[in-house]
Amino acid sequence: MQRTYGFILGPGPCKPARKLTAEDRNVIISAFHDSDLGHKNYLDREDLKTATVALLGYKPSKYEVDDTYKSCGLIENVPGQGITLEKFIDVMSSKMAVVDEDDEIRQTFLMFDSQCRGFLTQDDVTKVFSQVAPHMQKHAIESAFKEIDRDGDGRISYKDFEFMMKYNTDN
């Protein structure tokens, strides 16, 4: 099963780059190791595509893969060569630095809101969890829904969803 890491393609270079955290770096390293089929200690072209999907949520074009190889000083189609962990961290750090947190939250909300109503119902949330976390207990999902539905109207508005996504339990 393909493992994903929750990053999607960001808004582009017009937004200021965010500072990558140690957790971001660890996610990049984990994606590298998960995608390095055969434990070669480098990513070949197919491994790079898999890692990009896992980190950024899209499959890179042949042009983007070629460009990445060239930016790492590699020649196309040479067997036994690929992108090392250090170069992969450099490449992905620059791509992840432009990921917009608010856009990521909007995209996640839209995935839950499959009927495009602008709010989430208990059924919407249960349906998503049945697909992404099928072993999660129904009462746990219902309890989380009630906690997120701050005004108790049986709907999770985008504002409620955004609050939940940005809420930091360390505070």
C-alpha positions in Angstrom: 0.0 0.0 0.0 1.3 3.5 -0.9 2.2 5.5 2.1 1.4 9.2 1.9 2.7 12.1 4.0 0.1 14.8 3.7 1.9 17.3 1.5 0.3 18.7 -1.7 1.6 20.9 -4.4 1.7 24.5 -3.1 0.6 27.8 -4.6 3.9 28.6 -6.4 6.8 30.9 -5.9 4.7 34.1 -5.4 4.0 33.1 -1.8 6.8 33.5 0.8 8.6 30.3 1.6 7.9 28.8 4.9 10.7 27.6 7.2 11.0 23.8 7.1 10.9 22.1 10.5 12.9 19.2 11.8 9.7 17.2 11.4 9.5 18.2 7.7 13.1 17.0 7.3 12.3 13.7 9.0 9.3 13.2 6.7 11.5 13.8 3.7 14.0 11.2 5.0 11.3 8.7 5.7 9.8 9.2 2.1 13.3 8.6 0.7 13.8 5.4 2.6 10.2 4.2 1.9 10.6 4.9 -1.8 14.2 3.4 -2.2 13.1 0.0 -3.5 16.0 -2.5 -3.2 17.7 -0.3 -0.5 20.2 1.1 -3.1 20.8 4.3 -1.1 19.7 6.3 -4.0 16.4 7.0 -5.9 16.2 6.0 -9.5 13.6 7.7 -11.8 10.7 5.5 -10.6 11.6 5.8 -7.0 11.7 9.6 -7.4 8.2 9.6 -8.8 7.0 7.5 -5.9 8.6 9.8 -3.4 7.2 12.9 -5.0 3.7 11.5 -5.0 4.1 10.6 -1.3 5.4 14.0 -0.3 3.7 16.5 -2.6 0.6 14.6 -3.8 1.3 14.6 -7.5 3.2 12.5 -10.0 6.0 14.5 -11.6 6.2 14.7 -15.4 9.1 13.2 -17.3 10.3 16.8 -17.8 10.3 17.4 -14.0 12.1 14.2 -13.3 14.7 15.0 -16.0 15.1 18.5 -14.6 15.6 17.1 -11.1 18.2 14.7 -12.3 20.0 17.5 -14.2 19.9 19.8 -11.1 21.6 17.0 -9.1 24.3 16.7 -11.7 23.1 13.3 -13.0 22.9 12.1 -16.6 19.7 10.6 -17.9 19.3 6.9 -18.3 22.6 5.8 -16.7 22.1 2.5 -14.9 23.2 2.4 -11.3 22.9 6.1 -10.6 20.3 8.1 -8.8 19.5 10.9 -6.3 21.2 10.4 -3.0 19.5 11.2 0.3 21.4 14.5 0.7 20.4 15.7 -2.8 16.8 14.5 -2.3 16.6 16.5 0.9 17.8 19.6 -0.9 15.4 19.2 -3.8 12.3 18.4 -1.7 13.1 21.1 0.9 12.8 23.8 -1.7 9.6 22.3 -3.1 8.0 21.8 0.3 9.0 25.4 1.4 6.3 26.8 -0.8 3.5 24.6 0.5 0.7 26.8 1.8 -0.8 25.5 5.0 -4.1 27.3 4.4 -4.4 25.8 0.9 -3.6 22.4 2.3 -6.4 22.8 4.8 -8.8 23.9 2.1 -8.0 21.0 -0.1 -8.4 18.6 2.8 -11.8 20.1 3.7 -12.9 19.7 0.0 -12.0 16.0 0.1 -14.3 15.6 3.1 -17.0 17.7 1.5 -17.7 15.4 -1.4 -21.1 17.0 -2.1 -19.8 20.5 -2.2 -22.2 21.9 0.4 -19.7 24.0 2.3 -20.1 22.0 5.5 -19.5 18.5 6.7 -22.1 16.2 8.2 -21.5 13.2 10.5 -22.1 11.0 7.4 -19.3 12.8 5.4 -16.8 12.3 8.2 -17.8 8.7 8.8 -17.5 8.0 5.1 -13.9 9.4 4.8 -12.8 7.6 8.0 -14.2 4.4 6.7 -11.9 4.8 3.6 -8.7 6.1 5.3 -9.0 4.5 8.8 -11.4 1.6 8.5 -10.5 0.2 11.9 -11.4 3.4 13.8 -14.3 2.9 16.2 -17.6 4.6 15.2 -18.0 6.1 18.7 -14.5 7.7 18.4 -15.5 9.3 15.1 -18.8 10.5 16.5 -17.0 11.9 19.6 -14.5 13.8 17.4 -17.3 15.1 15.2 -19.1 16.5 18.3 -16.0 18.1 19.6 -15.2 19.8 16.3 -18.8 21.0 15.8 -18.3 23.8 18.3 -21.8 25.4 17.8 -23.6 22.0 18.0 -25.6 22.4 14.8 -24.8 19.0 13.5 -22.5 20.4 10.8 -18.8 21.2 10.7 -18.3 24.5 9.0 -15.0 25.4 7.2 -14.3 27.7 10.1 -14.7 24.8 12.6 -12.6 22.5 10.4 -9.8 25.1 10.0 -9.8 25.7 13.8 -9.4 22.0 14.4 -6.6 21.7 11.8 -4.7 24.6 13.3 -5.3 23.8 17.0 -2.0 23.1 18.7 -2.2 20.8 21.7 1.2 21.9 22.9 -0.3 25.3 24.0 
